[in-house]
Amino acid sequence: MLDLSYIVQDMTNTNTDNKTEERKNRFSGESIMLTKEEAKIHDRLFINELAATLEDKAAGYDGASKLWDKVRADIEWFTKHNAKAYMVLLD
């Protein structure tokens, strides 16, 4: 009989071992570990939020910046791909 158990282990790997990046909620201080990709998206979200806020201020009204679409897209990504991190960091 052919032993394929080594394949099943790879298929069930949830990649929890590669969560090496810690991020904290800026209001509550609660932290969570993220993958490098998740951390990159998280950081980009806040960079875009800051830039959008500055653009809105320069324009004189909220919602002027097109960067808000990118902020919303990154928030949506977290709701779909890591709901726990969304709840800890962004909700």
C-alpha positions in Angstrom: 0.0 0.0 0.0 1.2 3.5 -0.9 1.8 5.8 2.1 0.6 9.3 1.3 0.4 10.6 4.8 3.2 13.1 4.2 1.0 14.8 1.6 -2.0 15.1 3.8 0.1 16.9 6.5 1.2 19.5 3.9 -2.4 20.0 2.7 -3.7 20.6 6.3 -0.9 23.0 7.2 -2.6 26.3 8.3 0.6 28.3 8.1 0.4 29.4 11.7 4.1 28.9 12.1 4.9 31.8 9.8 3.1 34.5 11.8 6.2 36.4 12.7 5.1 40.1 12.6 3.4 41.6 15.6 0.9 44.5 15.2 -1.0 46.4 17.9 -4.4 48.1 17.9 -3.6 51.8 18.2 -6.5 52.4 20.6 -6.7 49.3 22.8 -3.1 48.2 22.6 -4.2 44.6 21.9 -1.8 42.8 19.7 -1.8 39.9 17.2 0.7 38.1 15.2 0.5 38.4 11.4 2.3 36.8 8.4 4.7 39.1 6.4 2.0 39.5 3.8 -0.7 40.5 6.3 1.7 42.9 8.0 2.5 44.5 4.7 -1.2 45.0 4.0 -1.8 46.3 7.5 1.0 48.8 7.2 -0.1 49.9 3.8 -3.6 50.5 5.1 -2.4 52.9 7.7 0.0 54.7 5.4 -2.8 55.2 2.9 -5.2 56.3 5.7 -2.7 59.0 6.8 -2.1 60.2 3.3 -5.8 60.3 2.5 -6.4 62.3 5.7 -3.8 64.8 4.7 -5.2 65.1 1.2 -8.7 65.6 2.6 -7.4 68.4 4.9 -5.7 70.1 2.0 -8.9 69.9 -0.1 -10.9 71.2 2.7 -13.4 68.4 3.0 -13.6 64.7 4.0 -13.7 62.1 1.3 -11.7 64.1 -1.2 -8.8 61.6 -1.5 -9.0 58.7 -3.8 -6.8 56.8 -1.4 -9.9 56.0 0.7 -10.7 53.3 -1.9 -7.4 51.6 -1.2 -8.0 51.9 2.6 -11.4 50.2 2.2 -10.0 47.5 -0.1 -7.3 46.6 2.5 -9.9 46.5 5.3 -12.1 44.3 3.1 -9.1 42.0 2.5 -8.7 41.5 6.2 -12.4 40.7 6.7 -12.1 38.0 4.1 -8.7 36.5 4.8 -8.1 37.1 8.5 -11.2 38.0 10.4 -9.6 37.6 13.8 -6.9 40.2 12.9 -9.6 42.5 11.6 -11.5 42.2 14.9 -8.3 42.9 17.0 -6.7 45.6 14.8 -9.3 47.3 12.8 -12.8 46.9 14.2 
